[in-house]
């Protein structure tokens, strides 16, 4: 399967890409950071640098690859949890406008998976329930590539 992973260099993306590659999928890893290209290459993805707010470039990136599925892990969260409030509007824009642009670029792509919802910031500590570890989120996302359409809540038991 040809899988286009948006935000492949993010917390979940860097865990998801190797799982997809190990399963035999051909993976494009989208990042907006040129300095993350080599890391994505080492994970086994074909890196693509593109800003999801650039609709034309995003359409070209998706169209050039011709994915069977697009996986969106789009967020704009700080590394420092104390800055969450400062990043709120940027993250909201990423979720709304970035996802909208990615959906528009995916017009001819048969499948689209998107992670979203509150409490997705925590990488190493446990938030309030329901919660999920980033490793489990990546594994379950990889398992859902061919799932029926619908909403799936991924949470630790």
N, C-alpha and C positions, 0 to 999 in steps of 0.2 A: 504494500500500500504506500502511496506517496502522501506524506504527512507534512503539512506546513504548520510549524509551531511559532506562534506570535509570542514574543517575550521569552524566547528560548534561553536567554541568559539570566532570567530571574530565578528566584528561590525554588520554585517548583519546576520551571523549565530545565534547569541544569540537572535535575533528577529524572525528568521525563525523557529527555532526548536520548540518553544512553539506553533506557529501557526500550524505546521504540527501535533504535538501531539494533540492539541485541535480538529483537523479535523479527528482524529482517526487513523493516520498513526503510524506505528512502526518505530522509528527513531534511527539510529546509528549516533552519533556525533563524528567525527574524530577531534582530536587535537594533536599537537606535544608537548604539555605542560602538564606534569603530574599534575601540580598544578591546572589545570582547569577541572579535572575530576569531582570533586564534584559539581561544578557549572553546568556542563552539565547534571549531574544526576538530579539536582534540576529542570532543565528545562524540564525534562521528557525523555531525550535521554539516550540510552545505550552508555556510553563513550568508545571510543577506542583511545589509545595513539599510534600514528604511525607517522613517518616522511615520507612524500610523496616522498622523494628522496631515500628511501629504497624500491626499486621495489618489492622485494620478500615479505617483511612484508606487504606492501600495497596490493599486490595481495591476500595474505592470509586473511587480514582483510576484504576485499570486498567479497572474495569467501566464507568465513565463514558465513557472514551475508546473502548473496544471495539477494541483493536488486532488487526491481522492477525499481528503478530509483536512479541515483547518481546525487547529486546537488553539484557543485563545487563553493565554495566561496573563493578559494585560492588567497591569497595576502601575501606579506611580507612588510607591511608598518609600519613606526614608529608611536609612540603615539604623538610625537612632530613634527608638520608640518615643522619646520625649518630643520629637518633632512631628508626630502624627497630625496634630491639629494644623500645623503650618502646611502640610501636604494635602490636606483634605480636599481643597478645590481642584488641585492638579490631579489627584486620584479620581475624583468624581468625573472630571473632564475625560480622563483616560478611559474610564468605564463607559461613559455615555458616547462621546464623540469617537474615540478610538475604536470601540466595539462597533459602532454604526458604520464607520469607514471600512472596517474589516469585513463586516457582513456585506456591504456593497461590493467589495472586491471579490467576495466569495459567491457572486451571483450564479456562476456555473459549476460551483463545487458541490458535490452531492451531500456532504456531511459537514457539520459545524458543531464543535464542542466548545463551551465557554465556562470557565470557572468564575464565580462571582459571589457576593454576599459579604456580611460583616464578619469581623474577627479573623481575616485571612492574613494578618500581619505577622503573627507569632511564629518564629522559626525554631526556637529551642525551648521555650517555656510554654506551659499549658494555659490556654485561655479558658474561659468558662465553657461549660458544656452547651451545645454539642461542639465537639472539636475534632480535629484530625491532624495527624502529623504530616509534614510536607512530603515525607517519603511515601506514606500511604496514599496521599492525594495524587502523587505522580503515578504510583503503581495502579491505582484504581482508574485514573484517567486513561492510561495505556490500555487497560482492559475494556474500556468503554468505546473504543474506536468503532466497533460494529454493533453497538447496542441500538435497541429501538429508540425512536425519538421520545423525548420526555425530560422531565426534571429529575435529577438524581441527587440526593443528599449524601455526601460522603462524610462519615463521622466515625471516630474511634468508638469501639464498643465499650 
